[in-house]
Amino acid sequence: MKRTLLFVFSAICLLSCKQSPSVTSPDGSLVVSFRLSLSGEPQYQAVQNDKVVIDWSALGLETKEQRLTDGFKVKGTKKSAYDSTWETVWGEERFISDTHNRLTIELCHESGILMNLEFRAWNDGFAFRYVFPEQNSRQFTITDEHTAYRFAEGSMAWSIPWRTEYYEGLWRKQPVASLDTVCSPITIELPDGNYAFVHEAALYDYPAQNLYAHAGMLATYLTPWLDSNTEPMEVKAYEMIPFNTPWRFVILAHDLPQMTASRIMLNLNEPCKIDDTGWIHPMKFMGIWWGMHIKTMTWEQGPKHGATTGNMEHYMRFAAEHGIDAVLAEGWNRGWEDWKHFDFTTPYPDWDMDYLSRLADSLGVQIVGHNETGGNAADYEADLDAIYRYHQANGIHVIKTGYVAPIIRTRDGLQWNKGQSGVRHYRKVIETAAKYHIMIDNHEPVMPTGLQRTYPNLMSQEGVRGQEWNAWSDDGGNPCEHVTILPFTRIMAGPVDYTPGVFRFENPIIPTTRVHSTLMNQLGLFVCFYSPLQMACDLPEHYTAYPDAFHFIERVPCDWERSLLVDGKIGDYCIFARQERGQNNWYMGGITDEEAREVTLPLSFLNVQGDNVQKTKYKLTLYRDAEEADWETHPYAYIIEEREVTPSDTIRVRMAPGGGFAANLIADF
Ligand code: NOJ
């Protein structure tokens, strides 16, 4: 299904600095206006339902060659409307509608440089970017970006500091006005109870943005290049005209269901560039992985080596028996002794690639390859074709990549992974992987910005303080509230490889740390945290201890027809319902922080069946915390109930401290 309408009512008009051209959302509720100040500085303002949400804020760039922050004149404006619906290869939703209005402001700088500002307005937010059209060819060295956002006083932001290694931090809530530099995205609670989500989209060849409070506004700080002493340089980006920056976008929502349903970021990315996507499949996987984090196994060879042929066969047979699509193996290849010389095409002697690849075929279970680079992106990039050819020849179509090093070595020397050079590297990996029909799960990534629309082989990314911190973190593990913040912050930026599904919470080898959740909370994560590559991360023997609870993991899909947040509060709790793609079945997941909560959930969402036949009866299987459940004292206490329900029913569920629930609602039984 695809319908696209583009109306262009191009109005080339000369404007004096007093006029404010604007673009209005299709429903008329949001108006984004543009003006030039008396000194020719470009500025914008966003008004929603007649209320100023972002007051006049600066736009502009600084380059080594020219300050493009004022001295502009408007040459003309163009307006158009866009209305389209596109089908995702995989996702939280099958069909995404994209209905917005556009405004282009054509600017001429006093130096003669032409710069356009492109604005788009949806009902749930807006975006803009800087576009440098073809002109006398020039190289630009960008040193700063002046984009700012003037939110109302009293706004509070959820964020992580901008130097958080690999984005693996605990999110904090602070006044916007006192933000030190933080990573993009940020989620803002506005004083009137509405929400704003600020991020960037389509980051292809530019540094990642960071944000900081300055003069009552949020200002932009682009990740800099590093010099040969790894000191930040003045330079942020090297560009050749024609070029455009990534989109800067702001979701403006009345409530969290509306905010989490926004698809502005995906709509701002280019349509799919892969002609035949038949080889791209969402899947669940297990892996030789948690053992290394709880230290019962090692990546390198030795008496506790995890990725041996025998161990992998054990995992693969378990996966086949339980309907899990794939198995990851970390530590299968040479190089783990020093983390410096990884070899991605030579297995350790106790890993029989031929045998395992034939076994994978016969069992119908895929092998997920693992390419940990130790931050040496340059060598990895130089060998990409050979590496992917090797994996392809061995029937491996999914690779988890890794870049453990605070500063990575790119073809441009030591650089931050979210600087322009890092961004280029990650894109090169995705594009090359696509040639070899390889799907990527990128750990230690640059923060996602929706690139998976263009390259749907970019399946999942880390960029989060994930489950592994519960195995070894000095601070004892992720606090209960952590998982109730992520759906409204990190996961708004795209799929997350958090690795849910731990079924044993204590770690005898590191007894000072543990998973802060009940078993039902772990099940709830499979629905609350979206990833088309969803890992059930625990050991097979931990799953066999609770086979009835594991049954939910066996059944839960990771590709959806539609998704909705049923209820939630950032940092307190969250409940999602999602319809299995192409089926009438629904799944629900709930998680809470250290507070117990009873929630009342109307099942009216079951009426929303779109193209599918509407069902009136469902078999509900509810996996919930038992009365005595508590993450600290009784994390394994749960109850599984089955009954028939209809869309007009309401269910009540109590979530224990650190607890949660999961449910499936099967239509055809
Ligand atoms: C960090 C990754 O996040 C983790 O999943 C992986 O096991 C280790 N690096 C080793 O590559």
Boltz pocket constraint, residues with backbone or C-beta under 6 A from the ligand:
constraints:
  - pocket:
      binder: B
      contacts: [[A, 289], [A, 330], [A, 372], [A, 402], [A, 404], [A, 443], [A, 444], [A, 462], [A, 468]]
      max_distance: 6.0
